[in-house]
Amino acid sequence: MSILNYITWNVSDEIFRLNLPIVGSFALRWYGLLFASGFVFGQIILTRMYKAERVSEKWVDIITLYMIIGTVLGARLGHCLFYEPEIYLKDPIRILKVWEGGLASHGATVGILLALFLYSRKYKFDYLWVLDRIVIVVALGGALIRMGNLFNSEIIGKPTDLPWGFIFVRNHEIINGVMASVAPRHPAQLYESISSFLIFLGLLFLWSRRKELTPRGRIFGLFVVVLFTLRFLYEFLKENQVDKEDYLLQTIGMNIGQLLSVPLILVGLYILIRSYTHPVIPVNNPFDPDAIPQKK
């Protein structure tokens, strides 16, 4: 196999490691940095969006807290319940061991939707107005998280002979100094990262055209349809994450990621179509910086 036919990926998942006297060994990992960066950049962008619509910046700090809680809890519980319920239901305390890995994007989606519903209800925001703005930064966060998956050499794709196939060195056994079972694979994490970043740019452009005059649900519906349709398609290029997905593929022709994407696509389609057939502009007083966009 010619080295020109693939890309060797042997990047460490750690940025640096420190050995501290009392705490012990501590490592800063790319995944953690990129995960946190999604919230930092998201807060900056969301603040500028709120300023452009003359909505008080104070709401950005509050919604960021809801987002962090919803994302982490939803992603963790989603992985435990969607992918390996038989393990975590027998030993629920393992759910708290997040350092063992295991976060699911579909679970994060549910967690975010629930958290923002509670946020909107408590502070009397228009729910779809909130979702229309937040999904823009969620797309950016998704792009950064998938880059973190790449640094972790996880969620790898199926074997490919395409010239941009990745050989994930850390996933192969080394025997007598030689890498065994060498197989270039689709860099599925990179596909999803690039797609999410392009979705981010597209949604940001769409919002910038009309800002507060954007019909409620328009951006959210488009985000859900495009993102999860791509997720459904990318699953054909990815290795299954748990053994039970092989059984699902044989019985219904879909794995867990695809199965969970279908209802989200349908909901997104309904909201998107509704934004065109029955467009509603949320009520907001642009001259009051503390004004809250509310449903008409």
Secondary structure, DSSP 8 states (H G I E B T S, - for coil): --GGGSEEE---SEEEEEEETTTEEEEEEHHHHHHHHHHHHHHHHHHHHHHHTT--THHHHHHHHHHHHHHHHHHHHHIIIII-HHHHTTSGGGGG-GGG----HHHHHHHHHHHHHHHHHHHT--HHHHHHHHHHHHHHHHHHHHHHHHHTT-S-B-B--STT-EEEGGGS-EETTEE-S---B--HHHHHHHHHHHHHHHHHHHHHHHGGGS-TTHHHHHHHHHHHHHHHHHGGGB--SSTHHHHHHHHHS--HHHHHHHHHHHHHHHHHHHHHHS----B--TT-TT---B--
